């Protein structure tokens, strides 16, 4: 693993953690900011959708449902 790849991986992990926290806290504005021009793996998206459904926030669920999925 190169340091460039490692940096990208760390950024992705930090980004996902921030997104997960924002979903858990119901922070719609922060979620919109974090989702700008983003795609997600189906497993990540599914987890965040489950988390959003626990909070029963339709706006957040809709934001997450609109994110395109990617296969890595």
N, CA, C, O and CB atoms as a CASP TS submission, in Angstrom:
PFRMAT TS
TARGET T0000
AUTHOR 0000-0000-0000
METHOD Language model
MODEL 1
PARENT N/A
ATOM      1  N   UNK     1       0.859  -1.182   0.000  1.00  0.00           N
ATOM      2  CA  UNK     1       0.000   0.000   0.000  1.00  0.00           C
ATOM      3  C   UNK     1       0.896   1.232   0.000  1.00  0.00           C
ATOM      4  O   UNK     1       1.806   1.353   0.820  1.00  0.00           O
ATOM      5  CB  UNK     1      -0.972   0.005   1.234  1.00  0.00           C
ATOM      6  N   UNK     2       0.631   2.126  -0.911  1.00  0.00           N
ATOM      7  CA  UNK     2       1.420   3.350  -0.959  1.00  0.00           C
ATOM      8  C   UNK     2       0.836   4.378  -0.015  1.00  0.00           C
ATOM      9  O   UNK     2      -0.301   4.250   0.441  1.00  0.00           O
ATOM     10  CB  UNK     2       1.481   3.907  -2.387  1.00  0.00           C
ATOM     11  N   UNK     3       1.622   5.393   0.273  1.00  0.00           N
ATOM     12  CA  UNK     3       1.127   6.432   1.171  1.00  0.00           C
ATOM     13  C   UNK     3      -0.014   7.208   0.542  1.00  0.00           C
ATOM     14  O   UNK     3      -0.891   7.707   1.246  1.00  0.00           O
ATOM     15  CB  UNK     3       2.249   7.380   1.555  1.00  0.00           C
ATOM     16  N   UNK     4      -0.007   7.316  -0.803  1.00  0.00           N
ATOM     17  CA  UNK     4      -1.102   8.009  -1.484  1.00  0.00           C
ATOM     18  C   UNK     4      -2.401   7.239  -1.284  1.00  0.00           C
ATOM     19  O   UNK     4      -3.436   7.832  -0.981  1.00  0.00           O
ATOM     20  CB  UNK     4      -0.797   8.176  -2.994  1.00  0.00           C
ATOM     21  N   UNK     5      -2.351   5.927  -1.451  1.00  0.00           N
ATOM     22  CA  UNK     5      -3.532   5.092  -1.265  1.00  0.00           C
ATOM     23  C   UNK     5      -3.988   5.138   0.188  1.00  0.00           C
ATOM     24  O   UNK     5      -5.185   5.211   0.463  1.00  0.00           O
ATOM     25  CB  UNK     5      -3.245   3.641  -1.692  1.00  0.00           C
ATOM     26  N   UNK     6      -3.048   5.098   1.108  1.00  0.00           N
ATOM     27  CA  UNK     6      -3.357   5.147   2.528  1.00  0.00           C
ATOM     28  C   UNK     6      -4.064   6.449   2.889  1.00  0.00           C
ATOM     29  O   UNK     6      -5.028   6.441   3.655  1.00  0.00           O
ATOM     30  CB  UNK     6      -2.083   4.989   3.352  1.00  0.00           C
ATOM     31  N   UNK     7      -3.592   7.562   2.346  1.00  0.00           N
ATOM     32  CA  UNK     7      -4.217   8.853   2.612  1.00  0.00           C
ATOM     33  C   UNK     7      -5.636   8.908   2.102  1.00  0.00           C
ATOM     34  O   UNK     7      -6.520   9.462   2.756  1.00  0.00           O
ATOM     35  CB  UNK     7      -3.413   9.963   1.993  1.00  0.00           C
ATOM     36  N   UNK     8      -5.857   8.328   0.920  1.00  0.00           N
ATOM     37  CA  UNK     8      -7.203   8.297   0.350  1.00  0.00           C
ATOM     38  C   UNK     8      -8.112   7.438   1.214  1.00  0.00           C
ATOM     39  O   UNK     8      -9.261   7.802   1.464  1.00  0.00           O
ATOM     40  CB  UNK     8      -7.176   7.764  -1.097  1.00  0.00           C
ATOM     41  N   UNK     9      -7.604   6.302   1.668  1.00  0.00           N
ATOM     42  CA  UNK     9      -8.377   5.407   2.512  1.00  0.00           C
ATOM     43  C   UNK     9      -8.734   6.079   3.835  1.00  0.00           C
ATOM     44  O   UNK     9      -9.874   5.982   4.290  1.00  0.00           O
ATOM     45  CB  UNK     9      -7.602   4.115   2.766  1.00  0.00           C
ATOM     46  N   UNK    10      -7.785   6.748   4.445  1.00  0.00           N
ATOM     47  CA  UNK    10      -8.052   7.453   5.707  1.00  0.00           C
ATOM     48  C   UNK    10      -9.085   8.543   5.512  1.00  0.00           C
ATOM     49  O   UNK    10      -9.944   8.745   6.370  1.00  0.00           O
ATOM     50  CB  UNK    10      -6.763   8.054   6.274  1.00  0.00           C
ATOM     51  N   UNK    11      -9.011   9.257   4.379  1.00  0.00           N
ATOM     52  CA  UNK    11      -9.992  10.303   4.095  1.00  0.00           C
ATOM     53  C   UNK    11     -11.375   9.680   3.940  1.00  0.00           C
ATOM     54  O   UNK    11     -12.358  10.223   4.444  1.00  0.00           O
ATOM     55  CB  UNK    11      -9.604  11.093   2.820  1.00  0.00           C
ATOM     56  N   UNK    12     -11.460   8.558   3.253  1.00  0.00           N
ATOM     57  CA  UNK    12     -12.741   7.889   3.042  1.00  0.00           C
ATOM     58  C   UNK    12     -13.338   7.428   4.364  1.00  0.00           C
ATOM     59  O   UNK    12     -14.540   7.571   4.592  1.00  0.00           O
ATOM     60  CB  UNK    12     -12.573   6.697   2.097  1.00  0.00           C
ATOM     61  N   UNK    13     -12.508   6.882   5.225  1.00  0.00           N
ATOM     62  CA  UNK    13     -12.978   6.415   6.523  1.00  0.00           C
ATOM     63  C   UNK    13     -13.467   7.595   7.366  1.00  0.00           C
ATOM     64  O   UNK    13     -14.515   7.514   8.006  1.00  0.00           O
ATOM     65  CB  UNK    13     -11.859   5.650   7.262  1.00  0.00           C
ATOM     66  N   UNK    14     -12.718   8.670   7.362  1.00  0.00           N
ATOM     67  CA  UNK    14     -13.110   9.859   8.121  1.00  0.00           C
ATOM     68  C   UNK    14     -14.400  10.457   7.564  1.00  0.00           C
ATOM     69  O   UNK    14     -15.263  10.896   8.324  1.00  0.00           O
ATOM     70  CB  UNK    14     -11.985  10.909   8.096  1.00  0.00           C
ATOM     71  N   UNK    15     -14.528  10.473   6.247  1.00  0.00           N
ATOM     72  CA  UNK    15     -15.725  11.018   5.598  1.00  0.00           C
ATOM     73  C   UNK    15     -16.943  10.177   5.970  1.00  0.00           C
ATOM     74  O   UNK    15     -17.995  10.716   6.313  1.00  0.00           O
ATOM     75  CB  UNK    15     -15.546  11.062   4.056  1.00  0.00           C
ATOM     76  N   UNK    16     -16.794   8.857   5.900  1.00  0.00           N
ATOM     77  CA  UNK    16     -17.894   7.962   6.239  1.00  0.00           C
ATOM     78  C   UNK    16     -18.279   8.093   7.713  1.00  0.00           C
ATOM     79  O   UNK    16     -19.463   8.086   8.049  1.00  0.00           O
ATOM     80  CB  UNK    16     -17.516   6.514   5.918  1.00  0.00           C
ATOM     81  N   UNK    17     -17.296   8.209   8.577  1.00  0.00           N
ATOM     82  CA  UNK    17     -17.568   8.378  10.006  1.00  0.00           C
ATOM     83  C   UNK    17     -18.334   9.676  10.265  1.00  0.00           C
ATOM     84  O   UNK    17     -19.258   9.709  11.078  1.00  0.00           O
ATOM     85  CB  UNK    17     -16.254   8.369  10.809  1.00  0.00           C
ATOM     86  N   UNK    18     -17.947  10.728   9.576  1.00  0.00           N
ATOM     87  CA  UNK    18     -18.650  12.010   9.726  1.00  0.00           C
ATOM     88  C   UNK    18     -20.085  11.885   9.229  1.00  0.00           C
ATOM     89  O   UNK    18     -21.011  12.424   9.836  1.00  0.00           O
ATOM     90  CB  UNK    18     -17.913  13.135   8.957  1.00  0.00           C
ATOM     91  N   UNK    19     -20.259  11.177   8.134  1.00  0.00           N
ATOM     92  CA  UNK    19     -21.596  10.980   7.575  1.00  0.00           C
ATOM     93  C   UNK    19     -22.462  10.153   8.528  1.00  0.00           C
ATOM     94  O   UNK    19     -23.628  10.475   8.753  1.00  0.00           O
ATOM     95  CB  UNK    19     -21.510  10.292   6.198  1.00  0.00           C
ATOM     96  N   UNK    20     -21.891   9.104   9.075  1.00  0.00           N
ATOM     97  CA  UNK    20     -22.617   8.252  10.021  1.00  0.00           C
ATOM     98  C   UNK    20     -23.039   9.055  11.252  1.00  0.00           C
ATOM     99  O   UNK    20     -24.165   8.908  11.726  1.00  0.00           O
ATOM    100  CB  UNK    20     -21.747   7.045  10.442  1.00  0.00           C
ATOM    101  N   UNK    21     -22.161   9.890  11.765  1.00  0.00           N
ATOM    102  CA  UNK    21     -22.476  10.721  12.920  1.00  0.00           C
ATOM    103  C   UNK    21     -23.583  11.713  12.598  1.00  0.00           C
ATOM    104  O   UNK    21     -24.495  11.925  13.398  1.00  0.00           O
ATOM    105  CB  UNK    21     -21.233  11.462  13.397  1.00  0.00           C
ATOM    106  N   UNK    22     -23.495  12.320  11.417  1.00  0.00           N
ATOM    107  CA  UNK    22     -24.516  13.290  11.009  1.00  0.00           C
ATOM    108  C   UNK    22     -25.884  12.622  10.871  1.00  0.00           C
ATOM    109  O   UNK    22     -26.897  13.209  11.252  1.00  0.00           O
ATOM    110  CB  UNK    22     -24.119  13.959   9.682  1.00  0.00           C
ATOM    111  N   UNK    23     -25.923  11.410  10.332  1.00  0.00           N
ATOM    112  CA  UNK    23     -27.193  10.677  10.203  1.00  0.00           C
ATOM    113  C   UNK    23     -27.736  10.362  11.592  1.00  0.00           C
ATOM    114  O   UNK    23     -28.918  10.581  11.858  1.00  0.00           O
ATOM    115  CB  UNK    23     -27.004   9.363   9.376  1.00  0.00           C
ATOM    116  N   UNK    24     -26.897   9.857  12.467  1.00  0.00           N
ATOM    117  CA  UNK    24     -27.334   9.505  13.823  1.00  0.00           C
ATOM    118  C   UNK    24     -27.857  10.724  14.584  1.00  0.00           C
ATOM    119  O   UNK    24     -28.773  10.606  15.398  1.00  0.00           O
ATOM    120  CB  UNK    24     -26.178   8.866  14.599  1.00  0.00           C
ATOM    121  N   UNK    25     -27.278  11.886  14.318  1.00  0.00           N
ATOM    122  CA  UNK    25     -27.687  13.110  15.010  1.00  0.00           C
ATOM    123  C   UNK    25     -28.792  13.877  14.295  1.00  0.00           C
ATOM    124  O   UNK    25     -29.271  14.894  14.795  1.00  0.00           O
ATOM    125  CB  UNK    25     -26.503  14.007  15.186  1.00  0.00           C
ATOM    126  N   UNK    26     -29.198  13.386  13.116  1.00  0.00           N
ATOM    127  CA  UNK    26     -30.277  14.046  12.376  1.00  0.00           C
ATOM    128  C   UNK    26     -29.879  15.390  11.787  1.00  0.00           C
ATOM    129  O   UNK    26     -30.720  16.281  11.667  1.00  0.00           O
ATOM    130  CB  UNK    26     -31.458  14.236  13.271  1.00  0.00           C
ATOM    131  N   UNK    27     -28.616  15.553  11.418  1.00  0.00           N
ATOM    132  CA  UNK    27     -28.097  16.820  10.908  1.00  0.00           C
ATOM    133  C   UNK    27     -28.223  16.890   9.384  1.00  0.00           C
ATOM    134  O   UNK    27     -27.271  16.601   8.659  1.00  0.00           O
ATOM    135  CB  UNK    27     -26.630  17.004  11.328  1.00  0.00           C
ATOM    136  N   UNK    28     -29.396  17.272   8.914  1.00  0.00           N
ATOM    137  CA  UNK    28     -29.688  17.285   7.477  1.00  0.00           C
ATOM    138  C   UNK    28     -28.726  18.158   6.677  1.00  0.00           C
ATOM    139  O   UNK    28     -28.233  17.729   5.633  1.00  0.00           O
ATOM    140  CB  UNK    28     -31.099  17.762   7.248  1.00  0.00           C
ATOM    141  N   UNK    29     -28.456  19.348   7.137  1.00  0.00           N
ATOM    142  CA  UNK    29     -27.573  20.254   6.396  1.00  0.00           C
ATOM    143  C   UNK    29     -26.175  19.661   6.249  1.00  0.00           C
ATOM    144  O   UNK    29     -25.562  19.753   5.186  1.00  0.00           O
ATOM    145  CB  UNK    29     -27.494  21.618   7.097  1.00  0.00           C
ATOM    146  N   UNK    30     -25.680  19.057   7.316  1.00  0.00           N
ATOM    147  CA  UNK    30     -24.344  18.439   7.273  1.00  0.00           C
ATOM    148  C   UNK    30     -24.337  17.239   6.321  1.00  0.00           C
ATOM    149  O   UNK    30     -23.360  17.027   5.603  1.00  0.00           O
ATOM    150  CB  UNK    30     -23.902  17.996   8.696  1.00  0.00           C
ATOM    151  N   UNK    31     -25.403  16.465   6.312  1.00  0.00           N
ATOM    152  CA  UNK    31     -25.506  15.315   5.414  1.00  0.00           C
ATOM    153  C   UNK    31     -25.490  15.781   3.963  1.00  0.00           C
ATOM    154  O   UNK    31     -24.793  15.202   3.130  1.00  0.00           O
ATOM    155  CB  UNK    31     -26.789  14.505   5.706  1.00  0.00           C
ATOM    156  N   UNK    32     -26.255  16.824   3.660  1.00  0.00           N
ATOM    157  CA  UNK    32     -26.253  17.362   2.290  1.00  0.00           C
ATOM    158  C   UNK    32     -24.845  17.776   1.882  1.00  0.00           C
ATOM    159  O   UNK    32     -24.411  17.514   0.760  1.00  0.00           O
ATOM    160  CB  UNK    32     -27.216  18.568   2.173  1.00  0.00           C
ATOM    161  N   UNK    33     -24.149  18.412   2.784  1.00  0.00           N
ATOM    162  CA  UNK    33     -22.778  18.859   2.518  1.00  0.00           C
ATOM    163  C   UNK    33     -21.857  17.664   2.250  1.00  0.00           C
ATOM    164  O   UNK    33     -21.060  17.685   1.313  1.00  0.00           O
ATOM    165  CB  UNK    33     -22.242  19.687   3.705  1.00  0.00           C
ATOM    166  N   UNK    34     -21.974  16.640   3.071  1.00  0.00           N
ATOM    167  CA  UNK    34     -21.113  15.467   2.947  1.00  0.00           C
ATOM    168  C   UNK    34     -21.447  14.606   1.726  1.00  0.00           C
ATOM    169  O   UNK    34     -20.582  13.894   1.216  1.00  0.00           O
ATOM    170  CB  UNK    34     -21.215  14.630   4.198  1.00  0.00           C
ATOM    171  N   UNK    35     -22.687  14.667   1.260  1.00  0.00           N
ATOM    172  CA  UNK    35     -23.095  13.842   0.128  1.00  0.00           C
ATOM    173  C   UNK    35     -22.861  14.496  -1.230  1.00  0.00           C
ATOM    174  O   UNK    35     -23.049  13.850  -2.261  1.00  0.00           O
ATOM    175  CB  UNK    35     -24.538  13.498   0.262  1.00  0.00           C
ATOM    176  N   UNK    36     -22.463  15.743  -1.249  1.00  0.00           N
ATOM    177  CA  UNK    36     -22.252  16.447  -2.509  1.00  0.00           C
ATOM    178  C   UNK    36     -21.251  15.690  -3.376  1.00  0.00           C
ATOM    179  O   UNK    36     -20.119  15.440  -2.962  1.00  0.00           O
ATOM    180  CB  UNK    36     -21.762  17.885  -2.253  1.00  0.00           C
ATOM    181  N   UNK    37     -21.683  15.329  -4.586  1.00  0.00           N
ATOM    182  CA  UNK    37     -20.847  14.625  -5.569  1.00  0.00           C
ATOM    183  C   UNK    37     -20.261  13.319  -5.048  1.00  0.00           C
ATOM    184  O   UNK    37     -19.134  12.968  -5.397  1.00  0.00           O
ATOM    185  CB  UNK    37     -19.728  15.521  -6.014  1.00  0.00           C
ATOM    186  N   UNK    38     -21.000  12.603  -4.226  1.00  0.00           N
ATOM    187  CA  UNK    38     -20.510  11.354  -3.651  1.00  0.00           C
ATOM    188  C   UNK    38     -21.274  10.156  -4.200  1.00  0.00           C
ATOM    189  O   UNK    38     -22.432  10.266  -4.603  1.00  0.00           O
ATOM    190  CB  UNK    38     -20.619  11.392  -2.129  1.00  0.00           C
ATOM    191  N   UNK    39     -20.606   9.023  -4.206  1.00  0.00           N
ATOM    192  CA  UNK    39     -21.239   7.733  -4.451  1.00  0.00           C
ATOM    193  C   UNK    39     -20.918   6.860  -3.246  1.00  0.00           C
ATOM    194  O   UNK    39     -20.022   7.172  -2.462  1.00  0.00           O
ATOM    195  CB  UNK    39     -20.742   7.074  -5.806  1.00  0.00           C
ATOM    196  N   UNK    40     -21.662   5.758  -3.106  1.00  0.00           N
ATOM    197  CA  UNK    40     -21.434   4.866  -1.967  1.00  0.00           C
ATOM    198  C   UNK    40     -21.526   3.426  -2.411  1.00  0.00           C
ATOM    199  O   UNK    40     -22.216   3.093  -3.374  1.00  0.00           O
ATOM    200  CB  UNK    40     -22.441   5.141  -0.842  1.00  0.00           C
ATOM    201  N   UNK    41     -20.826   2.588  -1.698  1.00  0.00           N
ATOM    202  CA  UNK    41     -20.979   1.156  -1.896  1.00  0.00           C
ATOM    203  C   UNK    41     -22.344   0.759  -1.330  1.00  0.00           C
ATOM    204  O   UNK    41     -22.817   1.370  -0.371  1.00  0.00           O
ATOM    205  CB  UNK    41     -19.810   0.350  -1.211  1.00  0.00           C
ATOM    206  N   UNK    42     -22.972  -0.249  -1.911  1.00  0.00           N
ATOM    207  CA  UNK    42     -24.312  -0.653  -1.432  1.00  0.00           C
ATOM    208  C   UNK    42     -24.365  -0.978   0.063  1.00  0.00           C
ATOM    209  O   UNK    42     -25.348  -0.649   0.726  1.00  0.00           O
ATOM    210  CB  UNK    42     -24.782  -1.859  -2.210  1.00  0.00           C
ATOM    211  N   UNK    43     -23.339  -1.609   0.594  1.00  0.00           N
ATOM    212  CA  UNK    43     -23.333  -1.963   2.014  1.00  0.00           C
ATOM    213  C   UNK    43     -23.300  -0.708   2.895  1.00  0.00           C
ATOM    214  O   UNK    43     -24.005  -0.635   3.902  1.00  0.00           O
ATOM    215  CB  UNK    43     -22.129  -2.866   2.334  1.00  0.00           C
ATOM    216  N   UNK    44     -22.483   0.272   2.514  1.00  0.00           N
ATOM    217  CA  UNK    44     -22.411   1.530   3.264  1.00  0.00           C
ATOM    218  C   UNK    44     -23.756   2.247   3.225  1.00  0.00           C
ATOM    219  O   UNK    44     -24.264   2.712   4.245  1.00  0.00           O
ATOM    220  CB  UNK    44     -21.302   2.442   2.697  1.00  0.00           C
ATOM    221  N   UNK    45     -24.311   2.322   2.033  1.00  0.00           N
ATOM    222  CA  UNK    45     -25.592   3.012   1.851  1.00  0.00           C
ATOM    223  C   UNK    45     -26.691   2.321   2.667  1.00  0.00           C
ATOM    224  O   UNK    45     -27.493   2.985   3.324  1.00  0.00           O
ATOM    225  CB  UNK    45     -25.979   3.052   0.348  1.00  0.00           C
ATOM    226  N   UNK    46     -26.721   0.998   2.619  1.00  0.00           N
ATOM    227  CA  UNK    46     -27.728   0.248   3.367  1.00  0.00           C
ATOM    228  C   UNK    46     -27.637   0.492   4.863  1.00  0.00           C
ATOM    229  O   UNK    46     -28.651   0.657   5.542  1.00  0.00           O
ATOM    230  CB  UNK    46     -27.589  -1.228   3.087  1.00  0.00           C
ATOM    231  N   UNK    47     -26.406   0.515   5.370  1.00  0.00           N
ATOM    232  CA  UNK    47     -26.213   0.759   6.803  1.00  0.00           C
ATOM    233  C   UNK    47     -26.719   2.150   7.183  1.00  0.00           C
ATOM    234  O   UNK    47     -27.425   2.308   8.178  1.00  0.00           O
ATOM    235  CB  UNK    47     -24.722   0.611   7.183  1.00  0.00           C
ATOM    236  N   UNK    48     -26.357   3.147   6.392  1.00  0.00           N
ATOM    237  CA  UNK    48     -26.785   4.518   6.702  1.00  0.00           C
ATOM    238  C   UNK    48     -28.303   4.660   6.587  1.00  0.00           C
ATOM    239  O   UNK    48     -28.923   5.386   7.364  1.00  0.00           O
ATOM    240  CB  UNK    48     -26.090   5.521   5.763  1.00  0.00           C
ATOM    241  N   UNK    49     -28.897   3.965   5.617  1.00  0.00           N
ATOM    242  CA  UNK    49     -30.360   3.995   5.494  1.00  0.00           C
ATOM    243  C   UNK    49     -31.016   3.353   6.720  1.00  0.00           C
ATOM    244  O   UNK    49     -32.007   3.872   7.233  1.00  0.00           O
ATOM    245  CB  UNK    49     -30.810   3.266   4.202  1.00  0.00           C
ATOM    246  N   UNK    50     -30.476   2.240   7.186  1.00  0.00           N
ATOM    247  CA  UNK    50     -31.010   1.609   8.401  1.00  0.00           C
ATOM    248  C   UNK    50     -30.908   2.559   9.591  1.00  0.00           C
ATOM    249  O   UNK    50     -31.840   2.670  10.388  1.00  0.00           O
ATOM    250  CB  UNK    50     -30.258   0.294   8.705  1.00  0.00           C
ATOM    251  N   UNK    51     -29.785   3.234   9.704  1.00  0.00           N
ATOM    252  CA  UNK    51     -29.572   4.189  10.786  1.00  0.00           C
ATOM    253  C   UNK    51     -30.571   5.347  10.684  1.00  0.00           C
ATOM    254  O   UNK    51     -31.129   5.784  11.691  1.00  0.00           O
ATOM    255  CB  UNK    51     -28.125   4.723  10.755  1.00  0.00           C
ATOM    256  N   UNK    52     -30.787   5.834   9.474  1.00  0.00           N
ATOM    257  CA  UNK    52     -31.739   6.934   9.265  1.00  0.00           C
ATOM    258  C   UNK    52     -33.165   6.482   9.579  1.00  0.00           C
ATOM    259  O   UNK    52     -33.955   7.250  10.128  1.00  0.00           O
ATOM    260  CB  UNK    52     -31.655   7.456   7.813  1.00  0.00           C
ATOM    261  N   UNK    53     -33.490   5.244   9.231  1.00  0.00           N
ATOM    262  CA  UNK    53     -34.838   4.733   9.518  1.00  0.00           C
ATOM    263  C   UNK    53     -35.082   4.625  11.020  1.00  0.00           C
ATOM    264  O   UNK    53     -36.207   4.816  11.482  1.00  0.00           O
ATOM    265  CB  UNK    53     -35.042   3.363   8.857  1.00  0.00           C
ATOM    266  N   UNK    54     -34.042   4.322  11.778  1.00  0.00           N
ATOM    267  CA  UNK    54     -34.185   4.293  13.234  1.00  0.00           C
ATOM    268  C   UNK    54     -34.586   5.660  13.773  1.00  0.00           C
ATOM    269  O   UNK    54     -35.370   5.763  14.717  1.00  0.00           O
ATOM    270  CB  UNK    54     -32.880   3.831  13.891  1.00  0.00           C
ATOM    271  N   UNK    55     -34.036   6.713  13.161  1.00  0.00           N
ATOM    272  CA  UNK    55     -34.373   8.079  13.554  1.00  0.00           C
ATOM    273  C   UNK    55     -35.669   8.560  12.944  1.00  0.00           C
ATOM    274  O   UNK    55     -36.178   9.617  13.317  1.00  0.00           O
ATOM    275  CB  UNK    55     -33.268   9.011  13.171  1.00  0.00           C
ATOM    276  N   UNK    56     -36.218   7.785  11.995  1.00  0.00           N
ATOM    277  CA  UNK    56     -37.493   8.080  11.340  1.00  0.00           C
ATOM    278  C   UNK    56     -37.539   9.480  10.723  1.00  0.00           C
ATOM    279  O   UNK    56     -38.560  10.163  10.806  1.00  0.00           O
ATOM    280  CB  UNK    56     -38.621   7.932  12.334  1.00  0.00           C
ATOM    281  N   UNK    57     -36.431   9.906  10.104  1.00  0.00           N
ATOM    282  CA  UNK    57     -36.375  11.216   9.455  1.00  0.00           C
ATOM    283  C   UNK    57     -36.474  11.017   7.946  1.00  0.00           C
ATOM    284  O   UNK    57     -35.502  10.626   7.300  1.00  0.00           O
ATOM    285  CB  UNK    57     -35.062  11.981   9.832  1.00  0.00           C
ATOM    286  N   UNK    58     -37.643  11.286   7.395  1.00  0.00           N
ATOM    287  CA  UNK    58     -37.906  11.063   5.964  1.00  0.00           C
ATOM    288  C   UNK    58     -36.974  11.879   5.078  1.00  0.00           C
ATOM    289  O   UNK    58     -36.579  11.402   4.015  1.00  0.00           O
ATOM    290  CB  UNK    58     -39.354  11.408   5.634  1.00  0.00           C
ATOM    291  N   UNK    59     -36.614  13.085   5.480  1.00  0.00           N
ATOM    292  CA  UNK    59     -35.739  13.910   4.653  1.00  0.00           C
ATOM    293  C   UNK    59     -34.353  13.275   4.514  1.00  0.00           C
ATOM    294  O   UNK    59     -33.780  13.253   3.425  1.00  0.00           O
ATOM    295  CB  UNK    59     -35.619  15.320   5.249  1.00  0.00           C
ATOM    296  N   UNK    60     -33.831  12.768   5.608  1.00  0.00           N
ATOM    297  CA  UNK    60     -32.516  12.130   5.574  1.00  0.00           C
ATOM    298  C   UNK    60     -32.590  10.828   4.769  1.00  0.00           C
ATOM    299  O   UNK    60     -31.686  10.529   3.988  1.00  0.00           O
ATOM    300  CB  UNK    60     -32.003  11.853   7.015  1.00  0.00           C
ATOM    301  N   UNK    61     -33.647  10.069   4.954  1.00  0.00           N
ATOM    302  CA  UNK    61     -33.821   8.829   4.190  1.00  0.00           C
ATOM    303  C   UNK    61     -33.849   9.141   2.698  1.00  0.00           C
ATOM    304  O   UNK    61     -33.219   8.440   1.906  1.00  0.00           O
ATOM    305  CB  UNK    61     -35.122   8.096   4.614  1.00  0.00           C
ATOM    306  N   UNK    62     -34.568  10.178   2.316  1.00  0.00           N
ATOM    307  CA  UNK    62     -34.650  10.568   0.901  1.00  0.00           C
ATOM    308  C   UNK    62     -33.290  10.998   0.354  1.00  0.00           C
ATOM    309  O   UNK    62     -32.937  10.660  -0.776  1.00  0.00           O
ATOM    310  CB  UNK    62     -35.663  11.704   0.723  1.00  0.00           C
ATOM    311  N   UNK    63     -32.533  11.739   1.149  1.00  0.00           N
ATOM    312  CA  UNK    63     -31.196  12.163   0.731  1.00  0.00           C
ATOM    313  C   UNK    63     -30.306  10.952   0.461  1.00  0.00           C
ATOM    314  O   UNK    63     -29.600  10.902  -0.545  1.00  0.00           O
ATOM    315  CB  UNK    63     -30.556  13.066   1.802  1.00  0.00           C
ATOM    316  N   UNK    64     -30.347   9.992   1.358  1.00  0.00           N
ATOM    317  CA  UNK    64     -29.510   8.806   1.216  1.00  0.00           C
ATOM    318  C   UNK    64     -29.959   7.920   0.056  1.00  0.00           C
ATOM    319  O   UNK    64     -29.130   7.363  -0.664  1.00  0.00           O
ATOM    320  CB  UNK    64     -29.520   8.008   2.506  1.00  0.00           C
ATOM    321  N   UNK    65     -31.263   7.794  -0.120  1.00  0.00           N
ATOM    322  CA  UNK    65     -31.786   6.972  -1.219  1.00  0.00           C
ATOM    323  C   UNK    65     -31.355   7.526  -2.571  1.00  0.00           C
ATOM    324  O   UNK    65     -31.210   6.767  -3.529  1.00  0.00           O
ATOM    325  CB  UNK    65     -33.318   6.892  -1.151  1.00  0.00           C
ATOM    326  N   UNK    66     -31.151   8.826  -2.663  1.00  0.00           N
ATOM    327  CA  UNK    66     -30.789   9.458  -3.930  1.00  0.00           C
ATOM    328  C   UNK    66     -29.306   9.308  -4.286  1.00  0.00           C
ATOM    329  O   UNK    66     -28.913   9.611  -5.413  1.00  0.00           O
ATOM    330  CB  UNK    66     -31.143  10.918  -3.878  1.00  0.00           C
ATOM    331  N   UNK    67     -28.484   8.849  -3.348  1.00  0.00           N
ATOM    332  CA  UNK    67     -27.045   8.716  -3.604  1.00  0.00           C
ATOM    333  C   UNK    67     -26.795   7.541  -4.554  1.00  0.00           C
ATOM    334  O   UNK    67     -27.266   6.432  -4.300  1.00  0.00           O
ATOM    335  CB  UNK    67     -26.262   8.517  -2.269  1.00  0.00           C
ATOM    336  N   UNK    68     -26.059   7.773  -5.646  1.00  0.00           N
ATOM    337  CA  UNK    68     -25.738   6.672  -6.559  1.00  0.00           C
ATOM    338  C   UNK    68     -24.817   5.656  -5.906  1.00  0.00           C
ATOM    339  O   UNK    68     -23.951   6.005  -5.104  1.00  0.00           O
ATOM    340  CB  UNK    68     -25.094   7.209  -7.832  1.00  0.00           C
ATOM    341  N   UNK    69     -25.018   4.390  -6.264  1.00  0.00           N
ATOM    342  CA  UNK    69     -24.168   3.324  -5.726  1.00  0.00           C
ATOM    343  C   UNK    69     -23.017   3.035  -6.673  1.00  0.00           C
ATOM    344  O   UNK    69     -23.123   3.221  -7.885  1.00  0.00           O
ATOM    345  CB  UNK    69     -24.986   2.045  -5.480  1.00  0.00           C
ATOM    346  N   UNK    70     -21.913   2.573  -6.091  1.00  0.00           N
ATOM    347  CA  UNK    70     -20.753   2.184  -6.882  1.00  0.00           C
ATOM    348  C   UNK    70     -20.300   0.811  -6.435  1.00  0.00           C
ATOM    349  O   UNK    70     -20.521   0.405  -5.294  1.00  0.00           O
ATOM    350  CB  UNK    70     -19.605   3.215  -6.747  1.00  0.00           C
ATOM    351  N   UNK    71     -19.673   0.115  -7.339  1.00  0.00           N
ATOM    352  CA  UNK    71     -19.090  -1.184  -7.024  1.00  0.00           C
ATOM    353  C   UNK    71     -17.580  -1.029  -7.056  1.00  0.00           C
ATOM    354  O   UNK    71     -17.013  -0.710  -8.101  1.00  0.00           O
ATOM    355  CB  UNK    71     -19.571  -2.295  -8.023  1.00  0.00           C
ATOM    356  N   UNK    72     -16.925  -1.248  -5.933  1.00  0.00           N
ATOM    357  CA  UNK    72     -15.467  -1.155  -5.871  1.00  0.00           C
ATOM    358  C   UNK    72     -14.850  -2.512  -5.725  1.00  0.00           C
ATOM    359  O   UNK    72     -13.627  -2.630  -5.656  1.00  0.00           O
ATOM    360  CB  UNK    72     -15.030  -0.267  -4.728  1.00  0.00           C
TER
END
